């Protein structure tokens, strides 16, 4: 696959395998560690080189990537975390948003934390877009893991957006995700372990429950107009928006 892999002295399955990738931890002859990520379905290579992202050591046209290994734990495994870690996560988001980029797959398994630092990994599909979409998606994933964005995150991020507007973007994103084909694909994926399948089924139930609760809340005229704009944005083709919405929720 990659010539660099010929120098590997150890290749082993990596715990925490996601829903769309098969992961292996690779130890190279020079002592470096790397992660081999192989998508279950072939995809395009990343379109951006992102400052501060883990170094890509090798890749191919199918979308297989050998990437620098980042020490630490995923945010999903580390919760609950300290305010210092939350500030570090906020800083990580601020750095990419300040240069006009989105990660576009902000689930908790793609954030590695340790010693007050945070690193966003799995940069398969960065793009341009509205940071509120990304923050709303992150907030949504935290909800699925039973927690919320604390004030410490916003301190690291540098500012806190209007929470009503953020909620509108989250409603639009939730509608888009529930209407996507992700759920059917996961149901049909025979490689998913039973606990993974149970997880995504529970996610779908929680999302529907949250969305129903939002529509029971009376929206003002300004919020209704903002909601219409946000939903229309999600209906546009990804190429028209210069970003790919799908990976925003995949794992």
N, C-alpha and C positions, 0 to 999 in steps of 0.2 A: 504493500500500500504506500508507505512512505519509506524512503531510504533511511531516514533517521531512526525508524523503528528497528532496523537491523542491528542497531547498537544497544537495544534494550536488554537489560539483564533480568528484568522482572515485569510481567504484565498480569494484572489481577483485576477482577471485577470491582467496581467502586460502589460502596454503599451509597444509598440515596439516589439511585437511578431514577431519572425523570420519566415523564409520560411519553415523551417524543424522542428521546435519545437513549442509546445504549452507551454506558460509560465504563472506561477502564483506567486504572491508575498505572502509569508506566514509569519505571525507574530506568533512566538511561545510564550508559556506561560511565559517563563523567559525574554521576551522582545526582544530576538534576531529576526532578520529578515533573511529570506532565500528565495531562488528562487527554485520553483519546475519546472524542465524542463522535459517535456515528449515528446520524439521524435514521429513524426507521423508514422515513420516506425521503428520497433525494430532494435537495433544495439548493437554491443559489448560494454563492459565497457572499459574505458580508460586503456591503458597498462602501463602508467607511473604515478608516483607521482611526481608532478612538484613543486619544491620549489618556494614559493611566489604566487602560484596560489590560488584562493579562496578555502577554505576548503570544502571538500565534506562531508556532514553530514550523508547522507544515499544514497544508490543506490540499484538497483535490476538487475536481469538478463536480463530484457527487455531493459535496458538502461535509465530508469527513474532515475533522480538524484535530490536530495535535496542538494543545495549548498549554501554556505555563500553569503549573499547579499552584493554587493559592492556599496557604495554611490557614486553618481556622475551622469554624463550624457554620453550617447554613443558618440563616436567621430562623428558619422553621424549626431546626433542632435546638437552637440556643435560647429561644423564648422561655421565660421573660429575660430581658437584658437591661443593663444599666442605662441611666441617662447619658453617660459618656458614649456608649455604643450608639444610642439613638442619634446623638449629635453627629457622630461619625457617618451614620447612614444619610443624614440630611446633607452633610457636606458632599458625599459621593453623588447624590442627585443634583446638587447645586452645580457641581463642576461640569456635568454633561449638559444640563439645561442652559447654562450660561454661554455655551458655545453653539447653541441652537440644535442640539441633538436630543433624541430620545433613545432609551435602551430598547424599548418596545417588547420587553418580556420580563416584567418586574415582579414575578412571583417570588415568594420567600426563599425558595431553593436556589435562586440566582443571586443571593446576597451572602457573601462570606464575611463573618465578623470575628474579631479577636483583638484583645488588648486595646479596646477603644477605637479600633479602626474598622472600616467597612469597605469591601471591594465588590463591585458589580461584575458578575461573570456571565458566560454564555452570550457573547455578543454576536449572535447569529444574524440579527436583522435590525441593526440600528437605523434610524431614519430621522426625518424632520417632521415636526408637528407641534401641537399645542401641549406644553408641559402639564396643563390641567388634566389632559387625558391620562397621562402617565401617573400623576399623583392620585387621581381617582381610582385607577386600576390597582395601585399599590394599597390604597385604603381598603379596596374591596377584598384583596387577598388577605389582608390582616384580619378583616371581619371573618373570613372563612376559617382562620386559625384562632378565632376567639379573642382578638385584641383590637386595639385602635391606635391611631397615630398619636403619640404624646407630644406635649409642648416642646420637649427636648429635640425632637426631629425638626420642628420648624425653626428652632434656634440655630441648628446646624445648617438648615436650608437657606436661612437669611431673611426670609419673610413668610408670612402666612397669608394665603390668598383668601378671598371672600368665601366663607364656608358654604353659603347658599349656592354660589356659582359652582364650587367644587362638587356639591351634591347633585347639581343638574348634570354635570359631566359624568358623574358616577351612574346616575340613572340611565343616561344614554349608553354608556359602556356596558352596563348590566343587560339592557335590552339587546344590544348587539351580540353579547356573548351567549345569552340564552337562545337567540335566534340562529346561532352559528351551527356548523356541522361538527364541532368538537365532540359533542356528547355522543352522537351516533358513531363517530370514529372510535372513541374510547370503548363504547359498548362492544364494538366489533373486533377490537384488538385482543386477540387470543394470548398475546405475550404479557398482558397486564396481570400482575399478581392479584389475588382476591382482595387484599387490603387496599390496593391502588384503585380497583374498580369501586369498592365501597366508598373510598374517599371522594371520587368524582361524582358519584351518585348523591352523596351527602352535600357536596358543593352545589349541585344543581338545585336541590331542595332548599338550601339556605338562601341562594340567590333569589329564587322565586318568592320565598317568604319575605326577604328584605324588600324586594321590589313592590310586592303587594302592600307592604306597610307604608312605602313612600307615597303611593297613590291614594292612600287614605288620609294623607296630610294635605290640607288645602294649600295650593300654590297661589301666590299673587300674580298679577298680570305680567310683571317683569320676569318672574321666574318661568311662567308658561312660554313666553317668547324665547327666552334663553334655552329652554328645554327643546323647543321646536328646532332651533338652530343646531343644537348639539346632536339631536337625533338625525337631522338631515345630513350632517357631516359624516356620521357613521354609516349612512346609506351610500355615500359616494364610493366609487371604486378606489382601491388603495393607490393605483397609479395616478389618479386625479389628485390625491391628497399628498403624494410624494412620501408615503409611508405605508407600512403593512400593519393593519389592525390585528390580524389573527394572533400573532405571537404574543400580543400584549397580555394574554391570559393563559397561554399554553405553558407547559412545564416540561 
